[in-house]
Amino acid sequence: KSASSCYRFFSQHTGWTCLATAVATTFTYLHIWPMYPSYTIDGVSMEPTIPDKSIVYTRVAPVSIKQIARGDIVIAVNPTKNAELICKRVASVGGDSVTYRKLGSSSYTTSDVPKHAVWLQGDNANESLDSRSYGSLHYSMIVSKVERIIPQSQAPEPSFCTFNFD
């Protein structure tokens, strides 16, 4: 009895159902989707954790220093090329002391990470341009935090949804 009443309702209210679907889709696209952008990683600096050409899904808002911890992978503004983004692991946070070897050097240097800053490093240290070269980054340069990694081999094919309104 309830199945037939559901059928009767939807057959009589097709226009409203389509409108409700369109409104829900628009809301999702405009308000939720921008909070979880995806990026395609171009480069090997985060291998083996994130292989080249992998897709990462991130959380944008709100990113505060309290939500960033050692070990997190983040998307940040490249401090040497402001128009570019980088994907690196948070190796240290404000208040930590870091001992590292600059790229191409055999000697070690110690640096203190300032409050409200992070020290970023790539997992593939030999192929990563990171805080060992440009120092710590203020946390405001963090764009988003990586929530999910999808290797290129497992990435879904693009799909398109078509709505027909009669």
N, CA, C and O of each residue as an XYZ file, in Angstrom:
664
protein
N       0.817     -1.183      0.000
C       0.000      0.000      0.000
C       0.870      1.259      0.000
O       0.590      2.207     -0.733
N       1.928      1.269      0.823
C       2.773      2.458      0.882
C       3.579      2.624     -0.406
O       3.840      3.752     -0.824
N       3.977      1.519     -1.041
C       4.728      1.616     -2.287
C       3.881      2.266     -3.366
O       4.377      3.095     -4.129
N       2.617      1.902     -3.438
C       1.755      2.496     -4.459
C       1.477      3.962     -4.151
O       1.339      4.768     -5.071
N       1.392      4.323     -2.866
C       1.167      5.733     -2.534
C       2.413      6.562     -2.853
O       2.294      7.716     -3.264
N       3.610      5.985     -2.667
C       4.841      6.678     -3.048
C       4.881      6.878     -4.558
O       5.227      7.956     -5.041
N       4.527      5.835     -5.295
C       4.508      5.938     -6.753
C       3.523      7.013     -7.186
O       3.830      7.834     -8.051
N       2.347      7.006     -6.589
C       1.312      7.981     -6.934
C       1.817      9.405     -6.639
O       1.620     10.317     -7.442
N       2.471      9.584     -5.479
C       2.981     10.913     -5.114
C       4.003     11.403     -6.130
O       3.901     12.522     -6.635
N       5.006     10.547     -6.434
C       6.064     10.985     -7.336
C       5.587     11.133     -8.774
O       6.107     11.974     -9.508
N       4.618     10.343     -9.189
C       4.098     10.503    -10.545
C       3.304     11.795    -10.676
O       3.230     12.367    -11.763
N       2.712     12.259     -9.587
C       1.937     13.502     -9.615
C       2.805     14.724     -9.340
O       2.419     15.836     -9.699
N       3.951     14.553     -8.722
C       4.785     15.677     -8.313
C       6.179     15.638     -8.941
O       7.164     16.016     -8.306
N       6.252     15.185    -10.175
C       7.543     15.067    -10.848
C       8.263     16.408    -10.938
O       9.472     16.475    -10.717
N       7.553     17.451    -11.253
C       8.158     18.783    -11.355
C       8.781     19.223    -10.051
O       9.888     19.760    -10.041
N       8.076     19.000     -8.937
C       8.607     19.386     -7.625
C       9.813     18.528     -7.249
O      10.767     19.017     -6.644
N       9.764     17.263     -7.606
C      10.889     16.374     -7.317
C      12.129     16.835     -8.076
O      13.226     16.875     -7.518
N      11.953     17.178     -9.338
C      13.083     17.664    -10.143
C      13.613     18.982     -9.592
O      14.825     19.193     -9.532
N      12.705     19.865     -9.190
C      13.128     21.142     -8.625
C      13.913     20.930     -7.326
O      14.951     21.556     -7.115
N      13.412     20.045     -6.461
C      14.103     19.759     -5.198
C      15.486     19.164     -5.463
O      16.450     19.504     -4.778
N      15.585     18.280     -6.452
C      16.872     17.687     -6.818
C      17.826     18.759     -7.334
O      19.004     18.771     -6.976
N      17.324     19.649     -8.163
C      18.158     20.721     -8.708
C      18.641     21.658     -7.603
O      19.799     22.073     -7.608
N      17.767     21.993     -6.661
C      18.149     22.870     -5.550
C      19.208     22.192     -4.680
O      20.194     22.825     -4.302
N      19.011     20.906     -4.361
C      19.978     20.176     -3.531
C      21.331     20.068     -4.234
O      22.377     20.220     -3.602
N      21.307     19.808     -5.533
C      22.546     19.709     -6.299
C      23.269     21.051     -6.340
O      24.486     21.114     -6.166
N      22.524     22.112     -6.569
C      23.114     23.455     -6.603
C      23.717     23.818     -5.253
O      24.820     24.361     -5.190
N      22.999     23.520     -4.175
C      23.510     23.799     -2.830
C      24.821     23.056     -2.595
O      25.794     23.632     -2.108
N      24.835     21.775     -2.946
C      26.040     20.964     -2.764
C      27.200     21.540     -3.568
O      28.315     21.664     -3.061
N      26.935     21.886     -4.810
C      27.990     22.405     -5.684
C      28.542     23.735     -5.184
O      29.754     23.951     -5.211
N      27.665     24.628     -4.727
C      28.102     25.965     -4.329
C      28.633     26.061     -2.902
O      29.497     26.891     -2.618
N      28.119     25.210     -1.993
C      28.466     25.375     -0.586
C      29.334     24.264     -0.001
O      30.168     24.530      0.864
N      29.158     23.056     -0.446
C      29.909     21.941      0.140
C      31.133     21.602     -0.698
O      32.221     21.411     -0.153
N      30.970     21.523     -2.019
C      32.069     21.149     -2.901
C      33.295     22.033     -2.713
O      34.401     21.500     -2.628
N      33.156     23.375     -2.642
C      34.363     24.206     -2.468
C      35.119     23.942     -1.167
O      36.295     24.291     -1.063
N      34.474     23.335     -0.180
C      35.151     23.038      1.083
C      36.051     21.815      0.971
O      36.915     21.606      1.823
N      35.861     20.996     -0.077
C      36.636     19.770     -0.255
C      37.217     19.708     -1.671
O      36.871     18.804     -2.431
N      38.089     20.648     -2.038
C      38.635     20.620     -3.395
C      39.619     19.468     -3.579
O      40.186     18.947     -2.618
N      39.802     19.091     -4.830
C      40.784     18.057     -5.146
C      41.913     18.684     -5.957
O      41.726     19.680     -6.656
N      43.076     18.078     -5.844
C      44.252     18.533     -6.574
C      44.932     17.315     -7.180
O      44.943     16.241     -6.580
N      45.498     17.483     -8.370
C      46.332     16.448     -8.964
C      47.779     16.798     -8.635
O      48.249     17.895     -8.934
N      48.468     15.858     -8.023
C      49.850     16.090     -7.597
C      50.781     15.901     -8.786
O      50.760     14.863     -9.448
N      51.593     16.907     -9.045
C      52.527     16.876    -10.163
C      53.947     16.892     -9.607
O      54.467     17.948     -9.247
N      54.560     15.734     -9.540
C      55.925     15.646     -9.025
C      56.101     14.454     -8.105
O      55.134     13.798     -7.718
N      57.349     14.187     -7.762
C      57.683     12.990     -6.990
C      58.138     13.303     -5.566
O      58.617     12.409     -4.868
N      57.999     14.544     -5.123
C      58.531     14.921     -3.809
C      57.818     14.250     -2.641
O      58.367     14.198     -1.540
N      56.607     13.734     -2.854
C      55.880     13.074     -1.764
C      55.806     11.561     -1.942
O      55.083     10.888     -1.207
N      56.549     11.015     -2.918
C      56.567      9.559     -3.077
C      57.328      8.937     -1.915
O      58.259      9.565     -1.411
N      56.982      7.749     -1.471
C      55.975      6.842     -2.003
C      54.558      7.104     -1.476
O      53.608      6.477     -1.945
N      54.402      8.009     -0.522
C      53.084      8.249      0.064
C      52.084      8.712     -0.980
O      50.968      8.197     -1.049
N      52.479      9.681     -1.790
C      51.608     10.206     -2.846
C      52.353     10.091     -4.171
O      53.207     10.925     -4.473
N      52.041      9.066     -4.966
C      52.705      8.917     -6.260
C      52.366     10.078     -7.204
O      51.314     10.706     -7.083
N      53.268     10.347     -8.135
C      53.057     11.381     -9.143
C      51.722     11.159     -9.849
O      51.359     10.020    -10.145
N      51.000     12.228    -10.117
C      49.706     12.241    -10.815
C      48.563     11.697     -9.968
O      47.478     11.453    -10.496
N      48.774     11.504     -8.681
C      47.681     11.082     -7.796
C      46.733     12.252     -7.579
O      47.092     13.409     -7.794
N      45.527     11.934     -7.153
C      44.541     12.954     -6.812
C      44.421     12.978     -5.298
O      44.304     11.930     -4.664
N      44.449     14.176     -4.716
C      44.233     14.301     -3.275
C      42.989     15.144     -3.040
O      42.763     16.157     -3.703
N      42.194     14.700     -2.084
C      41.023     15.467     -1.666
C      41.383     16.129     -0.349
O      41.980     15.506      0.529
N      41.019     17.388     -0.221
C      41.448     18.171      0.927
C      40.268     18.810      1.642
O      39.157     18.870      1.117
N      40.534     19.281      2.838
C      39.556     20.057      3.607
C      40.091     21.477      3.701
O      41.201     21.709      4.181
N      39.277     22.428      3.233
C      39.717     23.817      3.203
C      39.392     24.550      4.486
O      40.294     25.058      5.151
N      38.154     24.613      4.836
C      37.753     25.513      5.930
C      37.200     24.738      7.105
O      36.502     23.745      6.900
N      37.472     25.136      8.279
C      38.485     26.134      8.615
C      39.818     25.450      8.893
O      39.862     24.434      9.587
N      40.873     25.985      8.372
C      42.206     25.471      8.687
C      42.839     26.445      9.677
O      43.130     27.593      9.338
N      43.043     25.978     10.883
C      43.718     26.811     11.882
C      44.931     26.042     12.385
O      45.061     24.840     12.153
N      45.794     26.733     13.058
C      47.019     26.101     13.557
C      46.693     24.946     14.498
O      47.473     23.999     14.598
N      45.566     25.007     15.183
C      45.181     23.935     16.104
C      44.800     22.662     15.358
O      44.847     21.571     15.927
N      44.420     22.795     14.082
C      44.013     21.635     13.303
C      45.165     21.014     12.518
O      44.983     19.992     11.857
N      46.327     21.614     12.584
C      47.490     21.107     11.867
C      48.446     20.482     12.879
O      48.842     21.117     13.856
N      48.805     19.231     12.625
C      49.683     18.505     13.547
C      50.857     17.904     12.777
O      50.820     17.769     11.554
N      51.889     17.551     13.522
C      53.019     16.848     12.914
C      52.496     15.605     12.200
O      51.663     14.872     12.733
N      52.992     15.385     11.004
C      52.583     14.219     10.237
C      51.471     14.493      9.241
O      51.269     13.701      8.320
N      50.740     15.596      9.400
C      49.686     15.936      8.439
C      50.309     16.287      7.095
O      51.426     16.800      7.026
N      49.570     16.005      6.037
C      49.981     16.423      4.699
C      49.094     17.601      4.327
O      47.874     17.547      4.479
N      49.723     18.666      3.839
C      48.982     19.891      3.548
C      49.285     20.403      2.141
O      50.305     20.070      1.538
N      48.371     21.218      1.645
C      48.588     21.996      0.435
C      48.877     23.413      0.918
O      48.115     23.963      1.713
N      49.966     24.006      0.446
C      50.358     25.347      0.893
C      50.818     26.185     -0.293
O      51.141     25.661     -1.360
N      50.839     27.481     -0.084
C      51.366     28.397     -1.094
C      52.881     28.230     -1.137
O      53.543     28.228     -0.099
N      53.417     28.092     -2.330
C      54.859     27.965     -2.500
C      55.508     29.306     -2.148
O      55.224     30.310     -2.801
N      56.369     29.343     -1.134
C      56.953     30.621     -0.720
C      57.923     31.222     -1.740
O      58.239     32.410     -1.665
N      58.393     30.416     -2.687
C      59.314     30.943     -3.697
C      58.597     31.339     -4.984
O      59.127     32.113     -5.780
N      57.390     30.808     -5.187
C      56.573     31.135     -6.369
C      55.127     31.230     -5.903
O      54.408     30.231     -5.905
N      54.698     32.416     -5.508
C      53.382     32.590     -4.891
C      52.208     32.126     -5.732
O      51.131     31.879     -5.190
N      52.383     32.002     -7.033
C      51.280     31.564     -7.882
C      51.130     30.045     -7.875
O      50.169     29.524     -8.442
N      52.053     29.331     -7.250
C      52.020     27.869     -7.233
C      51.663     27.346     -5.849
O      51.847     28.018     -4.834
N      51.143     26.114     -5.848
C      50.859     25.419     -4.592
C      51.815     24.248     -4.459
O      52.284     23.701     -5.458
N      52.101     23.866     -3.223
C      52.957     22.716     -2.946
C      52.207     21.749     -2.035
O      51.299     22.142     -1.302
N      52.597     20.495     -2.095
C      52.026     19.465     -1.224
C      53.180     18.864     -0.430
O      54.086     18.257     -1.002
N      53.143     19.037      0.894
C      54.232     18.563      1.756
C      53.674     18.063      3.085
O      52.517     18.308      3.424
N      54.524     17.355      3.828
C      54.169     16.863      5.157
C      54.647     17.856      6.220
O      55.736     18.421      6.112
N      53.825     18.057      7.239
C      54.213     18.906      8.368
C      55.179     18.090      9.220
O      54.780     17.125      9.872
N      56.451     18.483      9.212
C      57.471     17.763      9.974
C      57.591     18.304     11.395
O      57.867     17.553     12.330
N      57.381     19.609     11.552
C      57.473     20.246     12.870
C      56.518     21.425     12.924
O      56.121     21.975     11.897
N      56.159     21.799     14.144
C      55.240     22.926     14.355
C      55.919     23.975     15.234
O      57.012     23.754     15.756
N      55.255     25.116     15.388
C      55.802     26.218     16.168
C      56.306     25.794     17.534
O      55.624     25.073     18.263
N      57.510     26.247     17.877
C      58.117     25.898     19.159
C      59.102     24.751     19.064
O      59.905     24.552     19.976
N      59.057     23.985     17.971
C      59.991     22.871     17.786
C      61.349     23.392     17.318
O      61.457     24.479     16.749
N      62.366     22.598     17.569
C      63.701     22.860     17.060
C      63.994     21.786     16.020
O      63.782     20.600     16.276
N      64.480     22.190     14.852
C      64.695     21.265     13.742
C      66.175     21.227     13.391
O      66.807     22.269     13.217
N      66.723     20.026     13.288
C      68.083     19.853     12.800
C      67.978     19.206     11.431
O      67.366     18.149     11.281
N      68.571     19.838     10.439
C      68.415     19.368      9.068
C      69.684     19.633      8.272
O      70.570     20.374      8.696
N      69.740     19.009      7.117
C      70.847     19.218      6.194
C      70.280     19.873      4.938
O      69.387     19.323      4.293
N      70.800     21.045      4.596
C      70.343     21.727      3.389
C      70.677     20.877      2.175
O      71.648     20.120      2.183
N      69.872     21.007      1.140
C      70.120     20.262     -0.089
C      71.503     20.593     -0.635
O      71.873     21.762     -0.746
N      72.249     19.575     -0.968
C      73.588     19.760     -1.517
C      74.669     20.035     -0.486
O      75.817     20.288     -0.850
N      74.324     19.991      0.792
C      75.300     20.265      1.846
C      75.545     19.001      2.659
O      74.678     18.132      2.752
N      76.724     18.910      3.241
C      77.018     17.752      4.089
C      76.919     18.100      5.572
O      76.935     17.209      6.422
N      76.818     19.388      5.886
C      76.744     19.791      7.294
C      75.292     20.017      7.727
O      74.413     20.312      6.917
N      75.081     19.866      9.029
C      73.743     20.023      9.592
C      73.571     21.411     10.206
O      74.525     22.014     10.695
N      72.340     21.898     10.167
C      71.972     23.199     10.721
C      70.787     22.999     11.648
O      69.950     22.130     11.406
N      70.709     23.789     12.699
C      69.560     23.736     13.603
C      68.783     25.039     13.479
O      69.362     26.124     13.417
N      67.473     24.910     13.445
C      66.605     26.079     13.315
C      65.403     25.909     14.237
O      64.905     24.797     14.410
N      64.937     27.000     14.826
C      63.729     26.976     15.649
C      62.541     27.379     14.791
O      62.607     28.352     14.040
N      61.454     26.624     14.908
C      60.235     26.947     14.167
C      59.458     27.975     14.984
O      59.092     27.703     16.127
N      59.200     29.158     14.410
C      58.483     30.199     15.157
C      57.051     29.787     15.496
O      56.470     28.905     14.864
N      56.505     30.445     16.505
C      55.105     30.238     16.867
C      54.257     30.589     15.640
O      54.589     31.513     14.898
N      53.176     29.857     15.432
C      52.267     30.049     14.295
C      52.931     29.732     12.959
O      52.546     30.284     11.929
N      53.923     28.848     12.970
C      54.582     28.441     11.734
C      54.712     26.923     11.712
O      54.546     26.258     12.734
N      55.009     26.391     10.540
C      55.221     24.951     10.370
C      56.488     24.736      9.547
O      56.925     25.610      8.798
N      57.056     23.559      9.707
C      58.221     23.139      8.939
C      57.737     22.028      8.022
O      57.290     20.983      8.494
N      57.825     22.249      6.707
C      57.314     21.292      5.727
C      58.451     20.551      5.047
O      59.480     21.138      4.709
N      58.253     19.250      4.848
C      59.230     18.442      4.121
C      58.506     17.432      3.258
O      57.430     16.947      3.606
N      59.121     17.121      2.115
C      58.601     16.076      1.250
C      59.059     14.722      1.749
O      60.135     14.605      2.335
N      58.251     13.695      1.521
C      58.621     12.343      1.951
C      59.810     11.803      1.155
O      60.580     10.988      1.662
N      59.957     12.254     -0.078
C      61.071     11.852     -0.921
C      62.139     12.948     -0.804
O      62.259     13.811     -1.674
N      62.903     12.894      0.279
C      63.810     13.986      0.660
C      64.791     14.385     -0.440
O      65.107     15.567     -0.581
N      65.276     13.425     -1.215
C      66.254     13.745     -2.258
C      65.645     14.498     -3.438
O      66.371     15.099     -4.230
N      64.324     14.469     -3.560
C      63.649     15.111     -4.694
C      62.707     16.223     -4.255
O      61.825     16.615     -5.019
N      62.872     16.736     -3.050
C      61.918     17.702     -2.516
C      62.553     19.057     -2.225
O      63.562     19.148     -1.525
N      61.950     20.098     -2.770
C      62.304     21.466     -2.420
C      61.326     21.867     -1.324
O      60.133     22.021     -1.586
N      61.817     22.037     -0.105
C      60.920     22.229      1.041
C      61.541     23.176      2.062
O      62.411     23.974      1.713
N      61.108     23.100      3.305
C      61.589     24.030      4.337
C      63.097     23.974      4.543
O      63.676     24.912      5.090
N      63.732     22.911      4.124
C      65.192     22.856      4.215
C      65.830     23.911      3.312
O      66.971     24.318      3.528
N      65.083     24.347      2.301
C      65.572     25.387      1.388
C      65.014     26.761      1.714
O      65.745     27.752      1.680
N      63.730     26.831      2.030
C      63.099     28.144      2.227
C      62.683     28.440      3.657
O      62.098     29.493      3.913
N      62.962     27.555      4.588
C      62.641     27.815      5.993
C      61.195     27.497      6.342
O      60.460     26.915      5.544
N      60.805     27.886      7.534
C      59.450     27.584      8.001
C      58.435     28.493      7.309
O      58.780     29.557      6.795
N      57.180     28.051      7.309
C      56.091     28.811      6.700
C      55.089     29.207      7.766
O      54.775     28.416      8.656
N      54.588     30.424      7.678
C      53.511     30.855      8.564
C      52.289     30.013      8.228
O      52.030     29.732      7.058
N      51.537     29.610      9.248
C      50.414     28.704      9.004
C      49.357     29.305      8.081
O      48.568     28.561      7.499
N      49.318     30.635      7.930
C      48.345     31.262      7.030
C      48.614     30.912      5.569
O      47.750     31.119      4.717
N      49.807     30.380      5.268
C      50.119     29.966      3.898
C      49.575     28.577      3.587
O      49.643     28.125      2.444
N      49.034     27.897      4.599
C      48.418     26.591      4.370
C      47.037     26.810      3.776
O      46.206     27.519      4.344
N      46.805     26.194      2.630
C      45.541     26.333      1.913
C      44.540     25.298      2.388
O      43.371     25.613      2.608
N      44.994     24.061      2.548
C      44.098     22.981      2.952
C      44.897     21.801      3.478
O      46.118     21.733      3.335
N      44.180     20.885      4.085
C      44.773     19.685      4.681
C      44.298     18.475      3.879
O      43.103     18.329      3.623
N      45.225     17.613      3.486
C      44.883     16.434      2.687
C      44.115     15.443      3.556
O      44.554     15.078      4.646
N      42.970     15.022      3.051
C      42.120     14.066      3.758
C      42.148     12.685      3.110
O      42.008     11.670      3.791
N      42.332     12.652      1.783
C      42.282     11.370      1.081
C      43.205     11.410     -0.128
O      43.290     12.419     -0.828
N      43.893     10.299     -0.363
C      44.819     10.178     -1.487
C      44.315      9.077     -2.408
O      44.034      7.965     -1.962
N      44.202      9.393     -3.700
C      43.784      8.392     -4.679
C      44.870      8.311     -5.750
O      45.027      9.241     -6.541
N      45.627      7.199     -5.782
C      46.659      7.052     -6.813
C      46.038      7.105     -8.209
O      44.874      6.749     -8.392
N      46.817      7.548     -9.183
C      46.314      7.684    -10.551
C      45.708      6.380    -11.053
O      44.709      6.399    -11.773
N      46.297      5.256    -10.685
C      45.798      3.957    -11.150
C      44.401      3.645    -10.621
O      43.694      2.819    -11.200
N      43.995      4.293     -9.531
C      42.677      4.041     -8.946
C      41.709      5.205     -9.144
O      40.576      5.156     -8.666
N      42.146      6.244     -9.843
C      41.300      7.429    -10.021
C      40.099      7.081    -10.889
O      40.240      6.378    -11.890
N      38.925      7.564    -10.517
C      37.728      7.280    -11.309
C      37.760      8.034    -12.629
O      38.367      9.098    -12.748
N      37.092      7.457    -13.612
C      36.929      8.145    -14.891
C      35.979      9.312    -14.683
O      35.061      9.215    -13.869
N      36.176     10.408    -15.397
C      35.231     11.516    -15.269
C      33.835     11.060    -15.672
O      33.672     10.317    -16.641
N      32.849     11.499    -14.940
C      31.472     11.137    -15.274
C      30.633     12.401    -15.315
O      30.936     13.396    -14.656
N      29.588     12.339    -16.093
C      28.713     13.484    -16.235
C      27.293     13.040    -15.952
O      26.888     11.940    -16.327
N      26.551     13.892    -15.298
C      25.165     13.598    -14.959
C      24.280     14.507    -15.800
O      24.507     15.715    -15.872
N      23.290     13.932    -16.422
C      22.383     14.707    -17.253
C      21.006     14.708    -16.634
O      20.474     13.658    -16.272
N      20.432     15.885    -16.515
C      19.067     16.007    -16.010
C      18.161     16.367    -17.177
O      18.443     17.301    -17.927
N      17.081     15.630    -17.326
C      16.076     15.941    -18.335
C      14.826     16.412    -17.638
O      14.215     15.670    -16.867
N      14.446     17.638    -17.906
C      13.235     18.185    -17.300
C      12.156     18.251    -18.365
O      12.258     19.016    -19.323
N      11.129     17.446    -18.188
C      10.012     17.439    -19.151
C       8.842     18.232    -18.626
O       7.815     18.336    -19.297
